[in-house]
């Protein structure tokens, strides 16, 4: 364990925390940053680490929205507790499609789609979609402006869009936000529902990765994992606040432009790397 390796883990935690909740693909950024700084750990550990540090990110959502997501809060009325249970049912319904496909296709996706070209393609494609959908909604008023207005069917449809995020570079938040906006949700509802969906999805993915890796961590690996999660948690709090503040007065177009530019950079980077190799 060295100071340099600790700094690398801190950088990766910062990248995860900042990009997980923004619709710009945390996976795409982590892949590029990993190639740049090259942590001195096994490929198997890195594959697991990339997913499990998301636990720090989802903890930020749990802490920030704890009262809203807690159906046992004694300060809530019976009606409010019922509404919270309904919200959790919508979250679980929306998570079912991605949970089933992710469990069945996890190894196949890692083997066939986890590469620079796919990541770059998805970054650019969904960047264009953000621009197209924002232009489409320019003169339309959202149908759903509050979470209770979302019904079970719309939650399931949004969950189907979340399945697209199984392809690296898509962005889980990006896919769910786009899906929610297409279903008539406001930007705020789309973003917050995307946050909530991340809790069971990322928790399940983390448990699956840890189970496949096994629990035979070295002392250094365990420290790196905890440090990455702590950094991801801290940065996620600021990232979520930034996004919510941004969409109060702005649209998602800048994220679309950013994705396109970043996707081209990733494509060039991996093209050069393959030629050099």
Protein Blocks (a to p, Z undefined) as FASTA:
>chain_A
ZZklmmmmmmmmmmmmmmmmpcgbjmlmmmmmmmmnopabdfklmmmmmmmmmmmmmmmm
mmmmmmmmmmkbmkbcfklmmmmmmmmmmmmmmmmmmmmmmmmmmmmmmmmmmcfklmmm
mmmmmmmmmmmmmmmmmmpccfblbfklpcfklmmmmmmmmmmmmpghkopmlmmmmmmm
mnopafklmmmmmmmmmmmmmmmmmmmmmmmnopadcfklmmmmmmmmmmmmmmmmmmmm
mmmmmmmmmcfklmmmmmmmmmmmmmmmmmmmmmmZZ
